Every structure is written in structure tokens, then in C-alpha cells.
Amino acid sequence: MSDVATLRSTSGTGFIRTLKANEQHLLRDHLLRLEPASRRDRFNGGISEEFLKTYAARCFEDGTIVIAYIQDGVVRGAAELHAPERSADAVPEIAFSVESRVRRQGVGSALFEQLLQEAERKGYASLRITTGGQNEPMKALAQKFGAHLTFRRGEATGTIDLKRSNPKATNVVPFKPAAPKLPAAWRGSAGTNVFLATDLMREMFRSSQAMWGAVFKYYSDLLSGRQRLGMR
């Protein structure tokens, strides 16, 4: 993925792109810059620097896609898409980390949007996101993109249904009967007039039948009534 977005904020101008395998150090340094509270929110606990170094290297070894927000060659935010093979229930997992200096500037939303597009390109049906139960900004961001969160043991876990962005049957058009097709010899303005006149005559004939039927019934009933009364 080449640069897909440019963001301008009070902290500077940055862009978003997927990190390459030889850029794992950019993710590593980003994770090491996270303050303790952000590390706890991201990994749901206190994490050592050695763990973060190993984690960053493993991401690029197991096929994890890392989409980064970069300012002046430095990663300030990262979104991770972990392959379904890495999950016990084969549901791809996603994770986010944003440094405090670029928060509340649209970085998280931009990363989330690009990550969803990447997941859709891969044909994934759903994604799982897990964050610390006290991480209110990330919980709000996940809910913004359709995650339904549940809470357990200090964690907030949610699933995002990617099919929501591809609704079915939106192109269904209500059936509309076609207009009657005139014989070839009747086509054109004159032929159309003939067709309409014929249709009008048919309706007049039907009305005439109904009228004369009512007249005949009236006299029939009248004669029948006289016979019942003994009239001649």
C-alpha cells in the first residue's frame, strides 16, 4: 500500500501507509514510546521493553499487516491486522496504538478506516478488537465503526461485522408491468389513435351490455310481479 492519506494537525503533517518487513524497527520504537498507561491499555497489563521488542519483530514474521501513521519518518500511530490463523476461533484480530501527542486529531479514525478496507480486500467477514476496559477513547472508536463490546476481566472485546458495509438487495427495483405493445402496422401517432379508439369502443360496448341487462331485468321483474298478483 502506498500513501493513502495525509493528515494535517497541530502536531504536524503526516501520512498513512503499510509498513514493510524491513521497517519493523519503526513499529518497535513507536511501541517503546508509549507511556505506561497506553501500554497497559494496548496490551492489558504492564509490559516490559523486551516484550515490546519481541512483539514488534513477531508481527512481521507471522504475516501481520501494520498500517502506520508517520510524521517526519517516525511512526506515531499503528493499526495491526492479525491473520485469522493466529486466532483460536479463526477470527482476524485488530489492535491500535496512538501516541499521546497525536491523539484527538483524527489519527485513530483514519487508521481504523484503512484497516477495515484492507480486511475487506482480503475477504474477511468479521474482525475482533480487544482493549483495556478503561480505555475509553479506543472503546468509543470501536463502537463508532460498529463494534459491539462486552466486558470481562478488565478487558473490552468487540466484533465488527464487515458485511454491514456491503448491504444486499439494494438494486432491487419494484416490478412495473410493461405498456401494451402495438402491432407494427399500428405504430406511430395514427396507429396509436386507432388503438385508443378501439379500446374506447370496447369499453362502450361493455357499458351498453350492462345498461341493457339492467333494463331487461327491470321489465322481467315487473311482469313476474304482475303474474304473482293475478294481473293480466
NUSEKE-776298 format. One record per residue: residue number from 1; x, y, z of N, C-alpha, C in turn. Coordinates in pm, whole numbers, plus 32768, in hexadecimal, padded with zeros to 4 digits. Layout:
% NUSEKE-776298
+-----+--------+---------+------+---------+----------+-------+--------+---------+------+
:   k : n_east : n_north : n_up : ca_east : ca_north : ca_up : c_east : c_north : c_up :
+-----+--------+---------+------+---------+----------+-------+--------+---------+------+
: NUM :      X :       Y :    Z :       X :        Y :     Z :      X :       Y :    Z :
...
+-----+--------+---------+------+---------+----------+-------+--------+---------+------+
% end
This chain:
% NUSEKE-776298
+-----+--------+---------+------+---------+----------+-------+--------+---------+------+
:   k : n_east : n_north : n_up : ca_east : ca_north : ca_up : c_east : c_north : c_up :
+-----+--------+---------+------+---------+----------+-------+--------+---------+------+
:   1 :   8054 :    7F89 : 8000 :    8000 :     8000 :  8000 :   8058 :    807C : 8000 :
:   2 :   8043 :    80D6 : 7FA3 :    8089 :     8155 :  7FA1 :   8043 :    81B3 : 8001 :
:   3 :   8072 :    8231 : 8007 :    8031 :     8292 :  805D :   7F9E :    829C : 8036 :
:   4 :   7F45 :    828C : 8097 :    7EB7 :     828E :  8079 :   7E70 :    8305 : 80B7 :
:   5 :   7EB1 :    834B : 8113 :    7E70 :     83BD :  8152 :   7EDA :    841A : 818A :
:   6 :   7EBA :    849A : 8188 :    7F10 :     84FF :  81C4 :   7EBF :    8549 : 822D :
:   7 :   7EF7 :    8558 : 82A5 :    7EB2 :     859B :  8312 :   7F01 :    8615 : 833D :
:   8 :   7EBA :    8683 : 834D :    7EF7 :     86FE :  837F :   7EBA :    871F : 8405 :
:   9 :   7F0F :    8734 : 8468 :    7EDD :     8750 :  84EE :   7F3B :    87B1 : 8534 :
:  10 :   7F1B :    87CE : 85B1 :    7F6F :     882A :  85FE :   7FFA :    87F2 : 8618 :
:  11 :   8007 :    876D : 8611 :    8089 :     872F :  8629 :   80DC :    8721 : 85AB :
:  12 :   80A3 :    8743 : 8538 :    80EC :     8739 :  84BA :   809C :    86EF : 8451 :
:  13 :   80DD :    86D7 : 83DF :    809E :     8690 :  8370 :   80D8 :    8604 : 8366 :
:  14 :   807F :    85A0 : 8359 :    80AC :     8516 :  834C :   805F :    84CD : 82E0 :
:  15 :   8085 :    8452 : 82C8 :    8041 :     8401 :  8263 :   8033 :    8373 : 8295 :
:  16 :   7FDE :    8327 : 8254 :    7FC0 :     829F :  827D :   7FEC :    823E : 820F :
:  17 :   802E :    81D3 : 8236 :    8053 :     816B :  81D7 :   8072 :    80EB : 8223 :
:  18 :   807C :    807D : 81D9 :    809F :     7FFB :  8214 :   8136 :    7FF0 : 8224 :
:  19 :   8161 :    7FC3 : 8297 :    81F0 :     7FB0 :  82AF :   8223 :    7F33 : 8268 :
:  20 :   829F :    7F3A : 823B :    82DE :     7EC8 :  81F9 :   8328 :    7E73 : 8260 :
:  21 :   834F :    7DFA : 8235 :    8390 :     7D9D :  8292 :   8411 :    7DD6 : 82CC :
:  22 :   8459 :    7E25 : 827E :    84D7 :     7E5D :  82AF :   84C4 :    7EDC : 8300 :
:  23 :   8447 :    7EF9 : 8324 :    842C :     7F72 :  8373 :   83F4 :    7F50 : 83FE :
:  24 :   8410 :    7ED6 : 842A :    83DB :     7EAE :  84AC :   840F :    7F07 : 851C :
:  25 :   8485 :    7F42 : 8509 :    84BD :     7F9A :  8571 :   8466 :    8015 : 8586 :
:  26 :   841C :    803E : 851D :    83C4 :     80B2 :  852C :   8350 :    8091 : 858A :
:  27 :   8318 :    8019 : 857C :    82AF :     7FEE :  85D8 :   82E8 :    7FDB : 8665 :
:  28 :   835B :    7F9D : 866F :    839B :     7F86 :  86F1 :   83B0 :    800A : 873D :
:  29 :   83E9 :    806D : 86F9 :    8404 :     80EC :  873C :   8382 :    8132 : 8764 :
:  30 :   831C :    8125 : 8711 :    8299 :     815F :  8732 :   8262 :    8120 : 87B3 :
:  31 :   8266 :    809C : 87BB :    8232 :     8059 :  8832 :   8283 :    807D : 88AE :
:  32 :   8305 :    808E : 889F :    8359 :     80B3 :  8910 :   833E :    8141 : 8941 :
:  33 :   830B :    8196 : 88E9 :    82ED :     8220 :  8911 :   8268 :    822D : 895C :
:  34 :   8215 :    81C7 : 8957 :    8195 :     81CE :  899C :   81AC :    81DA : 8A32 :
:  35 :   8163 :    8236 : 8A71 :    816E :     8245 :  8B02 :   812E :    81CC : 8B47 :
:  36 :   814B :    81B4 : 8BC4 :    811A :     813C :  8C0A :   8083 :    8128 : 8BFF :
:  37 :   8034 :    8192 : 8C0C :    7FA2 :     8182 :  8C03 :   7F79 :    8151 : 8B79 :
:  38 :   7FBB :    8186 : 8B10 :    7F9A :     815B :  8A87 :   7FC5 :    80CB : 8A6F :
:  39 :   8035 :    80A3 : 8AA6 :    805F :     8016 :  8A98 :   7FFA :    7FBB : 8ADD :
:  40 :   7FCD :    7FE4 : 8B52 :    7F6C :     7F93 :  8B9B :   7EEA :    7F87 : 8B4C :
:  41 :   7EBE :    7FF6 : 8B12 :    7E43 :     7FF2 :  8AC2 :   7E54 :    7F9B : 8A46 :
:  42 :   7EC7 :    7FA5 : 8A07 :    7EDE :     7F5A :  898B :   7EEC :    7EC5 : 89A5 :
:  43 :   7F37 :    7E9E : 8A0D :    7F55 :     7E11 :  8A25 :   7F12 :    7DDB : 8AA4 :
:  44 :   7EBE :    7E2D : 8AE1 :    7E74 :     7E05 :  8B59 :   7ED1 :    7DD8 : 8BCA :
:  45 :   7F35 :    7E29 : 8BE4 :    7F8F :     7E0A :  8C53 :   8014 :    7E51 : 8C41 :
:  46 :   8066 :    7E4F : 8CAA :    80EA :     7E8B :  8CA1 :   8145 :    7E36 : 8C4A :
:  47 :   8184 :    7E73 : 8BE9 :    81D4 :     7E2B :  8B87 :   8263 :    7E60 : 8B88 :
:  48 :   82C2 :    7E05 : 8B8B :    834F :     7E2B :  8B8D :   837F :    7E54 : 8B02 :
:  49 :   83EF :    7E96 : 8AFC :    8428 :     7EBF :  8A7B :   8452 :    7E45 : 8A29 :
:  50 :   8484 :    7DDD : 8A6B :    84AC :     7D65 :  8A22 :   8434 :    7D23 : 89DF :
:  51 :   83C4 :    7D23 : 8A25 :    834B :     7CEA :  89E8 :   8324 :    7D39 : 896C :
:  52 :   8327 :    7DBE : 8973 :    82FF :     7E12 :  8902 :   835B :    7DFC : 888B :
:  53 :   83DC :    7DEB : 88A3 :    843A :     7DD2 :  8835 :   841B :    7D4C : 87F2 :
:  54 :   8403 :    7CE6 : 8843 :    83E3 :     7C62 :  880C :   835E :    7C65 : 87C2 :
:  55 :   82FE :    7CAC : 87FA :    8279 :     7CB4 :  87BD :   8282 :    7CF7 : 8733 :
:  56 :   82CB :    7D65 : 8729 :    82D7 :     7DAB :  86A9 :   8317 :    7D52 : 863F :
:  57 :   837D :    7D08 : 8664 :    83BF :     7CAF :  8604 :   8362 :    7C40 : 85D9 :
:  58 :   8315 :    7C08 : 8638 :    82BC :     7B99 :  8617 :   824B :    7BC4 : 85B9 :
:  59 :   821E :    7C41 : 85C3 :    81B5 :     7C72 :  856B :   81DB :    7C63 : 84D8 :
:  60 :   8259 :    7C7D : 84BA :    8284 :     7C76 :  842F :   82AF :    7BE9 : 8406 :
:  61 :   82B6 :    7B90 : 8464 :    82D7 :     7B05 :  8446 :   825C :    7AB0 : 842C :
:  62 :   81EC :    7AD3 : 846B :    8174 :     7A7F :  845D :   810C :    7AB8 : 83FC :
:  63 :   8134 :    7B1C : 83AD :    80DB :     7B4F :  8346 :   807A :    7BBB : 8373 :
:  64 :   808E :    7BF4 : 83E9 :    8038 :     7C61 :  8417 :   804B :    7CDC : 83BE :
:  65 :   7FDC :    7D18 : 8398 :    7FE0 :     7D93 :  834A :   7FDF :    7E09 : 83AA :
:  66 :   8041 :    7E61 : 839C :    804C :     7ED5 :  83F3 :   803D :    7F53 : 839E :
:  67 :   7FD2 :    7F9C : 83B8 :    7FBA :     801C :  8374 :   7FDE :    808B : 83D5 :
:  68 :   8036 :    80E3 : 83AC :    8070 :     8145 :  8408 :   8050 :    81D4 : 83E0 :
:  69 :   8047 :    8229 : 8445 :    8040 :     82BA :  8430 :   80CD :    82F0 : 844B :
:  70 :   8108 :    8331 : 83E8 :    8194 :     8358 :  83ED :   81A2 :    83EF : 83E2 :
:  71 :   81F0 :    8428 : 843E :    8214 :     84B5 :  8439 :   82AC :    84C0 : 8439 :
:  72 :   82E2 :    8504 : 83D5 :    8374 :     851A :  83CE :   83C2 :    8498 : 83DD :
:  73 :   838F :    842D : 839D :    83D5 :     83AE :  83A0 :   83C4 :    835F : 8420 :
:  74 :   836E :    838D : 847A :    835A :     834B :  84FB :   82C9 :    831C : 8505 :
:  75 :   82B6 :    829D : 852E :    822F :     8268 :  853F :   81F4 :    829D : 85C2 :
:  76 :   8183 :    82E1 : 85B5 :    813E :     8319 :  862B :   80BD :    82CE : 864B :
:  77 :   8091 :    827B : 85F0 :    801A :     822B :  8607 :   801F :    81AF : 85B0 :
:  78 :   7FE6 :    8141 : 85E1 :    7FEC :     80C4 :  8594 :   7F6A :    8076 : 85A6 :
:  79 :   7F3F :    8037 : 8538 :    7ECB :     7FDE :  8539 :   7EFA :    7F57 : 8505 :
:  80 :   7EDC :    7EED : 854F :    7F0B :     7E67 :  852D :   7E97 :    7E0E : 8505 :
:  81 :   7EA8 :    7DC3 : 8499 :    7E47 :     7D60 :  846C :   7E8B :    7CD7 : 8471 :
:  82 :   7E62 :    7C87 : 84D4 :    7E9E :     7C05 :  84E9 :   7E51 :    7B9A : 849D :
:  83 :   7E96 :    7B42 : 845A :    7E58 :     7ADC :  8406 :   7DFF :    7A80 : 8459 :
:  84 :   7D94 :    7A4B : 841D :    7D39 :     79F3 :  8467 :   7D7C :    7974 : 849A :
:  85 :   7DE8 :    794A : 8458 :    7E2F :     78D1 :  8485 :   7E6E :    78E3 : 8510 :
:  86 :   7E7F :    7961 : 8539 :    7EBC :     797C :  85BC :   7E55 :    797A : 862B :
:  87 :   7DD5 :    796A : 8608 :    7D6A :     796C :  866B :   7D30 :    78E1 : 867E :
:  88 :   7D08 :    78C2 : 86FA :    7CD3 :     783C :  8717 :   7C52 :    7820 : 86CE :
:  89 :   7C02 :    7887 : 86B7 :    7B81 :     7873 :  8673 :   7B82 :    78A7 : 85E4 :
:  90 :   7BF9 :    78BF : 85AE :    7C0B :     78E8 :  8522 :   7BC9 :    796E : 8502 :
:  91 :   7BBA :    79C5 : 8565 :    7B88 :     7A4C :  854E :   7BFF :    7AAB : 854F :
:  92 :   7C17 :    7AF5 : 84E3 :    7C88 :     7B53 :  84E1 :   7C7C :    7BBB : 8550 :
:  93 :   7CEA :    7BDB : 858F :    7CEA :     7C3C :  85FC :   7D31 :    7CBC : 85D1 :
:  94 :   7D00 :    7D2C : 8605 :    7D3C :     7DAD :  85E8 :   7D63 :    7DF1 : 866B :
:  95 :   7DC7 :    7E48 : 8662 :    7DF6 :     7E91 :  86D8 :   7E2A :    7F1A : 86AD :
:  96 :   7E23 :    7F7A : 870A :    7E49 :     8004 :  86EA :   7E9E :    803E : 875C :
:  97 :   7EF7 :    8096 : 8735 :    7F45 :     80E2 :  8797 :   7F65 :    816A : 875A :
:  98 :   7F4A :    81D3 : 87A7 :    7F60 :     825C :  8779 :   7FA8 :    82A9 : 87E7 :
:  99 :   8015 :    82EA : 87C4 :    805F :     8337 :  8828 :   8010 :    83B2 : 8853 :
: 100 :   8026 :    83DB : 88CE :    7FD5 :     8445 :  890B :   7FDF :    84C9 : 88BE :
: 101 :   804F :    84E4 : 887E :    8062 :     8564 :  883B :   800A :    8575 : 87BF :
: 102 :   7FD5 :    8507 : 8789 :    7F80 :     8512 :  8711 :   7EF1 :    84E1 : 872B :
: 103 :   7ECB :    84D1 : 87A8 :    7E43 :     84A5 :  87C5 :   7DE0 :    8518 : 87B3 :
: 104 :   7D61 :    84F0 : 879E :    7CF3 :     854E :  8789 :   7D0B :    85A8 : 870F :
: 105 :   7D4F :    8570 : 86AC :    7D69 :     85BA :  8630 :   7D3F :    8569 : 85B5 :
: 106 :   7CEE :    8503 : 85C9 :    7CBC :     84B3 :  855A :   7D17 :    8442 : 852F :
: 107 :   7D87 :    842D : 8575 :    7DE5 :     83C4 :  854E :   7DA6 :    8339 : 8560 :
: 108 :   7D68 :    8322 : 85D5 :    7D2C :     82A0 :  85EE :   7CC0 :    827D : 858A :
: 109 :   7C6A :    82DD : 8569 :    7BFE :     82C3 :  8509 :   7C36 :    82A5 : 847F :
: 110 :   7C9E :    82F0 : 8455 :    7CDA :     82DA :  83D2 :   7D1A :    824F : 83CA :
: 111 :   7D5F :    8227 : 8433 :    7D9D :     81A1 :  8436 :   7D32 :    8135 : 8434 :
: 112 :   7CC8 :    8149 : 8481 :    7C5D :     80E6 :  8488 :   7C1C :    80D3 : 83FF :
: 113 :   7C02 :    8141 : 83BB :    7BC3 :     8139 :  8338 :   7C19 :    80EE : 82D4 :
: 114 :   7C9A :    810B : 82D1 :    7CF4 :     80C7 :  8274 :   7D01 :    8032 : 8296 :
: 115 :   7CFE :    8013 : 8316 :    7D09 :     7F87 :  833E :   7C8D :    7F39 : 8314 :
: 116 :   7C17 :    7F74 : 8321 :    7B9D :     7F31 :  82F5 :   7B9F :    7F19 : 825F :
: 117 :   7BD0 :    7F79 : 8213 :    7BD8 :     7F67 :  8182 :   7C38 :    7EF5 : 815F :
: 118 :   7CA5 :    7EEC : 81A5 :    7D05 :     7E7F :  818D :   7CC5 :    7DF9 : 81AE :
: 119 :   7C7A :    7DF1 : 821C :    7C38 :     7D75 :  8242 :   7BD0 :    7D4D : 81DB :
: 120 :   7B88 :    7DAD : 81A5 :    7B24 :     7D8F :  813E :   7B66 :    7D5E : 80BE :
: 121 :   7BD9 :    7D97 : 809B :    7C21 :     7D69 :  8024 :   7C4D :    7CD7 : 8034 :
: 122 :   7C68 :    7CAE : 80AE :    7C91 :     7C25 :  80C8 :   7C1B :    7BC6 : 80D1 :
: 123 :   7BA2 :    7BFD : 80CF :    7B2C :     7BA9 :  80D2 :   7B01 :    7B7D : 815D :
: 124 :   7B32 :    7BBF : 81C5 :    7B0B :     7B9A :  824D :   7A79 :    7BC4 : 8265 :
: 125 :   7A31 :    7B6F : 82B0 :    79A4 :     7B8C :  82CD :   7993 :    7BDB : 834F :
: 126 :   79EE :    7BC8 : 83AD :    79E3 :     7C0E :  842D :   7A6E :    7C20 : 8469 :
: 127 :   7A74 :    7C7B : 84CB :    7AF2 :     7C97 :  8510 :   7AD6 :    7C9E : 85A6 :
: 128 :   7B3D :    7C81 : 85F5 :    7B30 :     7C8E :  8685 :   7B94 :    7CF6 : 86B7 :
: 129 :   7B66 :    7D4A : 8714 :    7BBE :     7DAC :  8751 :   7BB6 :    7D9C : 87E7 :
: 130 :   7C29 :    7DA2 : 8829 :    7C30 :     7D97 :  88BA :   7C84 :    7E09 : 88F0 :
: 131 :   7C52 :    7E4A : 8958 :    7C9B :     7EB8 :  8994 :   7C80 :    7EB8 : 8A2A :
: 132 :   7CCC :    7F07 : 8A74 :    7CB7 :     7F10 :  8B04 :   7C2E :    7F4A : 8B25 :
: 133 :   7BF0 :    7F18 : 8B8B :    7B6B :     7F46 :  8BAF :   7B64 :    7FD9 : 8BD0 :
: 134 :   7BD6 :    8014 : 8BF7 :    7BD8 :     80A2 :  8C1A :   7C02 :    80FC : 8BA6 :
: 135 :   7C1C :    80C2 : 8B33 :    7C48 :     810F :  8ABE :   7BCF :    814A : 8A77 :
: 136 :   7B9C :    81B6 : 8AAB :    7B22 :     81F2 :  8A76 :   7B30 :    8223 : 89E6 :
: 137 :   7B9F :    8266 : 89C1 :    7BAB :     8292 :  8935 :   7BA5 :    821F : 88D1 :
: 138 :   7BE8 :    81AF : 88F1 :    7BE7 :     813E :  8893 :   7B5F :    80FB : 8890 :
: 139 :   7B1C :    80F3 : 8903 :    7A97 :     80B8 :  8905 :   7A37 :    810C : 88B1 :
: 140 :   7A41 :    8191 : 88BD :    79EB :     81E9 :  886D :   7A08 :    81DA : 87D8 :
: 141 :   7A89 :    81CC : 87B8 :    7AAF :     81BD :  872B :   7A7A :    8139 : 86F3 :
: 142 :   7A86 :    80CD : 8740 :    7A55 :     804B :  8712 :   79BE :    804E : 86FE :
: 143 :   7976 :    808D : 8759 :    78E5 :     8096 :  874C :   78BD :    80ED : 86D5 :
: 144 :   790E :    8152 : 86BA :    78F4 :     81A8 :  8646 :   78F4 :    8158 : 85C4 :
: 145 :   7949 :    80F1 : 85BD :    7952 :     809F :  8544 :   7902 :    801E : 8550 :
: 146 :   78A5 :    8019 : 85AF :    7845 :     7FAB :  85B1 :   7864 :    7F38 : 860E :
: 147 :   78C8 :    7F45 : 8664 :    78E6 :     7ED8 :  86BF :   7881 :    7ED4 : 8732 :
: 148 :   7857 :    7E5B : 8757 :    7800 :     7E46 :  87CA :   7856 :    7E0D : 883B :
: 149 :   786F :    7E5F : 88A0 :    78D1 :     7E3C :  8906 :   7893 :    7DF2 : 897B :
: 150 :   78DF :    7D91 : 89AE :    78BD :     7D4E :  8A2B :   7937 :    7D58 : 8A87 :
: 151 :   7920 :    7D51 : 8B09 :    798B :     7D68 :  8B6A :   79A0 :    7CEB : 8BC0 :
: 152 :   7A21 :    7CC9 : 8BCF :    7A43 :     7C53 :  8C1E :   7AD2 :    7C60 : 8C50 :
: 153 :   7AE3 :    7C52 : 8CD2 :    7B68 :     7C52 :  8D10 :   7BBB :    7CCC : 8CE8 :
: 154 :   7B7D :    7D3E : 8CEB :    7BC6 :     7DB9 :  8CCF :   7BDC :    7DD6 : 8C3C :
: 155 :   7BA6 :    7D82 : 8BE4 :    7BB5 :     7D95 :  8B54 :   7B2F :    7DB8 : 8B14 :
: 156 :   7B36 :    7E01 : 8AA6 :    7AC1 :     7E1C :  8A52 :   7ADB :    7DDA : 89CC :
: 157 :   7A84 :    7D7D : 89A7 :    7A94 :     7D32 :  8929 :   7A1A :    7D49 : 88D3 :
: 158 :   7A32 :    7D64 : 8854 :    79C4 :     7D7B :  87F7 :   79DD :    7D3B : 8770 :
: 159 :   7971 :    7D21 : 8728 :    7978 :     7CE8 :  86A2 :   793C :    7D49 : 863E :
: 160 :   797F :    7D5B : 85CE :    7950 :     7DB4 :  8564 :   7926 :    7D5F : 84ED :
: 161 :   78AB :    7D6F : 84C2 :    7876 :     7D24 :  8450 :   7893 :    7D75 : 83D1 :
: 162 :   78EC :    7D42 : 837E :    7912 :     7D8B :  8306 :   78A6 :    7D87 : 829B :
: 163 :   7847 :    7D29 : 82A4 :    77DD :     7D21 :  823F :   7780 :    7D99 : 8247 :
: 164 :   7786 :    7DE2 : 82B8 :    772D :     7E56 :  82C6 :   7748 :    7EBF : 825B :
: 165 :   77C6 :    7EC5 : 8227 :    77E8 :     7F29 :  81C2 :   77C9 :    7EFD : 8136 :
: 166 :   778D :    7E82 : 812A :    7769 :     7E4E :  80A6 :   76DA :    7E19 : 80AA :
: 167 :   7674 :    7E71 : 80BF :    75EA :     7E43 :  80CB :   75BB :    7DFF : 804C :
: 168 :   7569 :    7D95 : 805F :    7537 :     7D4A :  7FED :   74B2 :    7D81 : 7FBC :
: 169 :   7494 :    7D61 : 7F42 :    7412 :     7D80 :  7F07 :   73F4 :    7E15 : 7F02 :
: 170 :   7459 :    7E69 : 7EF8 :    7440 :     7EF8 :  7EEF :   741A :    7F20 : 7E60 :
: 171 :   742D :    7EC6 : 7DFF :    740F :     7EE7 :  7D74 :   738B :    7EAB : 7D46 :
: 172 :   7339 :    7E7B : 7DA4 :    72B8 :     7E40 :  7D7F :   7258 :    7EB0 : 7D58 :
: 173 :   721D :    7EA5 : 7CE4 :    71BF :     7F09 :  7CB0 :   7134 :    7ECC : 7CAF :
: 174 :   70D0 :    7F10 : 7CE9 :    7048 :     7ED9 :  7CE8 :   701A :    7EBB : 7C5A :
: 175 :   6FD1 :    7E4C : 7C4A :    6FA1 :     7E24 :  7BC6 :   6F3B :    7E88 : 7B92 :
: 176 :   6F49 :    7EAD : 7B15 :    6EEC :     7F09 :  7AD4 :   6EC3 :    7ECC : 7A4F :
: 177 :   6E43 :    7EAB : 7A3E :    6E19 :     7E6D :  79C0 :   6E3A :    7EC4 : 7949 :
: 178 :   6E63 :    7E82 : 78DC :    6E83 :     7ECB :  7862 :   6E04 :    7EFC : 781F :
: 179 :   6E0D :    7F6C : 77D9 :    6D9B :     7FA1 :  778E :   6D79 :    7F43 : 771B :
: 180 :   6CF8 :    7F37 : 76F7 :    6CD2 :     7EDD :  7688 :   6D1A :    7F04 : 7608 :
: 181 :   6D48 :    7E9E : 75C1 :    6D93 :     7EB6 :  7547 :   6D34 :    7EB4 : 74CF :
: 182 :   6D34 :    7F1E : 7482 :    6CDC :     7F28 :  740D :   6D13 :    7ED5 : 739A :
: 183 :   6CBA :    7E9F : 7346 :    6CE9 :     7E5C :  72CD :   6D3D :    7EBB : 727A :
: 184 :   6D9B :    7E82 : 722E :    6DF6 :     7ED5 :  71E0 :   6DAC :    7F32 : 7183 :
: 185 :   6D3B :    7F02 : 714B :    6CF1 :     7F55 :  70EB :   6CAC :    7FCB : 712E :
: 186 :   6CA0 :    7FC6 : 71B5 :    6C5A :     8032 :  71FB :   6CB9 :    8097 : 7239 :
: 187 :   6D3A :    807D : 7232 :    6D99 :     80D4 :  7277 :   6D98 :    815F : 7239 :
: 188 :   6DB4 :    81C2 : 728C :    6DAF :     824C :  725F :   6D35 :    8290 : 7299 :
: 189 :   6D29 :    8310 : 7284 :    6CBC :     835C :  72C1 :   6C34 :    832D : 728F :
: 190 :   6C28 :    8313 : 720B :    6BA7 :     82E9 :  71D5 :   6B80 :    8261 : 720B :
: 191 :   6BE0 :    8206 : 720D :    6BC4 :     8181 :  7240 :   6B9D :    8184 : 72D3 :
: 192 :   6BE0 :    81DB : 7320 :    6BBD :     81E7 :  73AE :   6B2E :    8215 : 73BF :
: 193 :   6B01 :    8272 : 7369 :    6A77 :     82A2 :  7370 :   6A15 :    8231 : 7352 :
: 194 :   6A37 :    81DC : 72F1 :    69E1 :     816B :  72D0 :   69D6 :    810D : 7347 :
: 195 :   6A48 :    80F6 : 7386 :    6A49 :     809D :  73FA :   69F2 :    80D4 : 746A :
: 196 :   69FF :    8156 : 7487 :    69B0 :     8194 :  74F1 :   691C :    8193 : 74CF :
: 197 :   68F9 :    81AD : 744F :    686D :     81AE :  7426 :   6830 :    8123 : 7436 :
: 198 :   687C :    80BC : 7413 :    684B :     8033 :  7421 :   6832 :    8012 : 74B4 :
: 199 :   6890 :    803E : 7508 :    6880 :     8025 :  7597 :   6804 :    806D : 75CE :
: 200 :   67ED :    80E8 : 759F :    6779 :     8136 :  75CC :   66F8 :    80F2 : 75A0 :
: 201 :   66F2 :    80C0 : 7524 :    667B :     807B :  74F2 :   665F :    7FFE : 7545 :
: 202 :   66C8 :    7FB9 : 756C :    66B6 :     7F40 :  75BC :   6676 :    7F62 : 7642 :
: 203 :   66A4 :    7FD0 : 767F :    666B :     7FF9 :  76FF :   65DA :    8024 : 76F0 :
: 204 :   65BC :    806C : 7680 :    6531 :     8096 :  7669 :   64D6 :    801D : 7657 :
: 205 :   6507 :    7FB6 : 7615 :    64B8 :     7F3D :  7600 :   649B :    7EF8 : 7685 :
: 206 :   6501 :    7EF3 : 76DB :    64ED :     7EB8 :  775E :   6485 :    7F05 : 77AE :
: 207 :   648D :    7F8B : 77A9 :    642C :     7FDE :  77F2 :   63A1 :    7FC9 : 77BA :
: 208 :   6396 :    7FBE : 7733 :    6314 :     7FA9 :  76F3 :   62D8 :    7F24 : 7720 :
: 209 :   632A :    7EBD : 7726 :    62F9 :     7E3C :  7754 :   62C1 :    7E45 : 77E1 :
: 210 :   6308 :    7E8A : 7837 :    62DB :     7E96 :  78C1 :   6257 :    7EE3 : 78C9 :
: 211 :   624B :    7F4F : 7877 :    61D2 :     7FA1 :  787A :   6159 :    7F50 : 784C :
: 212 :   6164 :    7F10 : 77D5 :    60F3 :     7EC4 :  77A1 :   60D2 :    7E4C : 77F7 :
: 213 :   6135 :    7E13 : 7838 :    611B :     7DA7 :  7894 :   60C5 :    7DD4 : 7908 :
: 214 :   60E1 :    7E4D : 793B :    6090 :     7E83 :  79A9 :   6001 :    7E9E : 797D :
: 215 :   5FEE :    7ED2 : 7900 :    5F68 :     7EEF :  78CC :   5F17 :    7E6F : 78C0 :
: 216 :   5F53 :    7E09 : 7883 :    5F0D :     7D8A :  7873 :   5EE7 :    7D4E : 78FA :
: 217 :   5F3D :    7D59 : 795C :    5F20 :     7D23 :  79E1 :   5EAB :    7D6C : 7A21 :
: 218 :   5EA8 :    7DF2 : 7A0B :    5E3B :     7E42 :  7A46 :   5DB3 :    7E14 : 7A11 :
: 219 :   5DA6 :    7E09 : 798B :    5D25 :     7DE0 :  7951 :   5D05 :    7D4F : 7974 :
: 220 :   5D69 :    7CFC : 797E :    5D52 :     7C71 :  79A3 :   5D1A :    7C68 : 7A30 :
: 221 :   5D56 :    7CB6 : 7A8A :    5D24 :     7CB7 :  7B13 :   5C96 :    7CF0 : 7B1A :
: 222 :   5C7D :    7D56 : 7AC7 :    5BF8 :     7D95 :  7AC8 :   5B8D :    7D31 : 7A9C :
: 223 :   5BA5 :    7CEA : 7A2E :    5B46 :     7C87 :  79FC :   5B34 :    7C17 : 7A60 :
: 224 :   5B9D :    7BED : 7A9C :    5B96 :     7B81 :  7AFE :   5B41 :    7BAB : 7B74 :
: 225 :   5B4E :    7C29 : 7B9C :    5AFF :     7C5B :  7C0D :   5A6C :    7C5E : 7BED :
: 226 :   5A47 :    7C86 : 7B73 :    59B9 :     7C8A :  7B4C :   597E :    7BFE : 7B4D :
: 227 :   59CB :    7B9B : 7B1D :    5998 :     7B13 :  7B19 :   597E :    7AE1 : 7BA7 :
: 228 :   59D8 :    7B03 : 7C08 :    59C5 :     7AD7 :  7C91 :   5947 :    7B15 : 7CD1 :
: 229 :   5925 :    7B8F : 7CA0 :    58AF :     7BD4 :  7CD5 :   582F :    7BB1 : 7C8A :
: 230 :   5834 :    7B5C : 7C23 :    57C0 :     7B33 :  7BD7 :   5793 :    7B99 : 7B72 :
: 231 :   57ED :    7BEF : 7B4B :    57CC :     7C59 :  7AE9 :   57E1 :    7C26 : 7A5D :
: 232 :   578F :    7C59 : 7A03 :    579B :     7C34 :  7975 :   57BF :    7CB0 : 7923 :
+-----+--------+---------+------+---------+----------+-------+--------+---------+------+
% end
